[in-house]
Amino acid sequence: MLKTKTREPREDFSSLKGDLLKIVDPGDISIDSYPSTSSHSLKNTWRQNPRNWGHPMHSMASRSGSFPPALADYFISNFSKIGDLVLDPYSGKGTAPYQACLLDRIGFGVDVTPEAYVLTGAKVHTIKHEEAVEYLKSIKFNISKTNIKDVHPDVKVFFSTKTLAQILVIKERLLEDLELGTEKIDYINGNVFHQAKTKKEQCAQYWLGILTGILHGSSSYSLSLPCSHSFSMAPNYTKKYAKEHDLKKPDRNVKECMIEKSYSLQSAGIPRVSGKAYLGKAQELPDSWEEKFDLIVTSPPYFTAQSYAWDNWLREWLLGFDFKEVRKQTTQTASYEKYSQAMYEFLKEAHRVLKRGKRAFVIVGDVTKKSGNEKIIIKTSNVITTEAKKAGFEVDLIINDDIPPTKRYNSSFLTVNQGLQIDRIVCLRKN
Ligand SMILES: C[S@@+](CC[C@H](N)C(=O)[O-])C[C@H]1O[C@@H](n2cnc3c(N)ncnc32)[C@H](O)[C@@H]1O
């Protein structure tokens, strides 16, 4: 006798009631192992205009692996209120903390790579253009003191002698004021922590952020020969390409380029609220942050999908760091076990610093790995859900951000077969 086919019991969506239901219609939710939905079914999302949306300050630097400001805006607007503390422990170029400040929340950013930290700090400390210019003009730069011959040949591939001479003195003086000396920060032993506290440190950080943003690219104020703005290109390739295409290293007035860029970044004003930026690790947040935050919006690295230290090697050089040392402290591994462990440590910290009843949104992409001739797709969100539960979180929903790979905001330089296929937003709650 044929058995009647029984339907899988529908999962109880009562846990979704409340804040998540503001954005999700339960009818759109399907169940695989966790309740999930497509970002197509959400209301007024970041998908409507993933590129060129938001405050001009977001474009201080283009950096591979960033998420769009509109995505941060969506979760911050819907899941926090004015005055709340919003954390991104993998802040990258500061998208989420800066958007939080724009929305009158206090945005906190932590990142382990110096250029990400500097970019986050440069955005979240409210320093008016005029005040920043006054600080910059008060500094005496002694160009004759620079020693270009000590600069690594890889760096010289990108800059004219005149431009490089100015970069050297400006960087040296700003780094002195920021007190971001490598002797204080020990990437080999994992002793990585810094914060710009005084106005002088914050002004120096602001200009270092601007300098980082114009260091390479192809705009009228970029300091290098025309090349990518999103990542630091390989020196040998660039040298060869520049020769073949007769690319010129421009002579720039570096200070003027910095001021021009600052002016355009602040053309829509600055936030009323100041945030905070820390050089540090997501797995080791300060002890004093116990139950401090109202919301976490973040995107950790996805296995080896990106190499943040190498992708920013020239920017790390600007800030006085060797990318190889920086890389040792970033979470970048092809090993499932090591990646899971790093995610567990981060999620345990995220759970500790979040207030009860509050949410964390963790954005991770599926990655494609080659195994012999075969391609395997790894769902990074599976690692996050497993480790988040171990760390004490409830997993409420997974939002599949199924924008086609070629139209993605953060991987326009990747081909369809390379790397990322789909981002998934894991919606977590601390009870
Ligand atoms: C996917 S990106 C985040 C991008 C960011 N949402 C944005 O819009 O710019 C991941 C970030 O994690 C940082 N990172 C890698 N390992 C880290 C760690 N152990 N602790 C903190 N940050 C880390 C990288 O430098 C990179 O900026």
The ligand as an SDF file (V2000), in Angstrom:
LIG
                    3D

 27 29  0  0  0  0  0  0  0  0999 V2000
   35.3270   41.2850    4.5390 C   0  0  0  0  0  0  0  0  0  0  0  0
   36.4800   42.4860    5.1140 S   0  0  0  0  0  0  0  0  0  0  0  0
   35.4580   43.6550    5.9210 C   0  0  0  0  0  0  0  0  0  0  0  0
   35.1620   44.8210    5.0260 C   0  0  0  0  0  0  0  0  0  0  0  0
   34.2760   45.8790    5.6440 C   0  0  0  0  0  0  0  0  0  0  0  0
   32.9400   45.3940    5.9090 N   0  0  0  0  0  0  0  0  0  0  0  0
   34.2080   47.0960    4.7060 C   0  0  0  0  0  0  0  0  0  0  0  0
   33.1250   47.4440    4.2500 O   0  0  0  0  0  0  0  0  0  0  0  0
   35.2620   47.6550    4.4230 O   0  0  0  0  0  0  0  0  0  0  0  0
   37.2610   41.6230    6.4320 C   0  0  0  0  0  0  0  0  0  0  0  0
   38.2230   42.4610    7.2480 C   0  0  0  0  0  0  0  0  0  0  0  0
   38.7530   41.6810    8.3090 O   0  0  0  0  0  0  0  0  0  0  0  0
   40.0630   42.1370    8.6130 C   0  0  0  0  0  0  0  0  0  0  0  0
   40.6680   41.0770    9.4260 N   0  0  0  0  0  0  0  0  0  0  0  0
   41.2370   39.9170    9.0420 C   0  0  0  0  0  0  0  0  0  0  0  0
   41.5410   39.1690   10.1170 N   0  0  0  0  0  0  0  0  0  0  0  0
   41.1440   39.8870   11.2080 C   0  0  0  0  0  0  0  0  0  0  0  0
   41.1420   39.6300   12.6110 C   0  0  0  0  0  0  0  0  0  0  0  0
   41.6260   38.5060   13.0930 N   0  0  0  0  0  0  0  0  0  0  0  0
   40.6310   40.5830   13.4330 N   0  0  0  0  0  0  0  0  0  0  0  0
   40.1440   41.7510   12.9460 C   0  0  0  0  0  0  0  0  0  0  0  0
   40.1380   42.0430   11.6350 N   0  0  0  0  0  0  0  0  0  0  0  0
   40.5960   41.1120   10.7810 C   0  0  0  0  0  0  0  0  0  0  0  0
   40.6590   42.4280    7.2550 C   0  0  0  0  0  0  0  0  0  0  0  0
   41.7010   43.3610    7.3330 O   0  0  0  0  0  0  0  0  0  0  0  0
   39.4420   42.9870    6.4980 C   0  0  0  0  0  0  0  0  0  0  0  0
   39.4300   44.3850    6.5760 O   0  0  0  0  0  0  0  0  0  0  0  0
  1  2  1  0
  2  3  1  0
  2 10  1  0
  3  4  1  0
  4  5  1  0
  5  6  1  0
  5  7  1  0
  7  8  2  0
  7  9  1  0
 10 11  1  0
 11 12  1  0
 11 26  1  0
 12 13  1  0
 13 14  1  0
 13 24  1  0
 14 15  1  0
 14 23  1  0
 15 16  2  0
 16 17  1  0
 17 18  1  0
 17 23  2  0
 18 19  1  0
 18 20  2  0
 20 21  1  0
 21 22  2  0
 22 23  1  0
 24 25  1  0
 24 26  1  0
 26 27  1  0
M  CHG  2   2   1   9  -1
M  END
$$$$
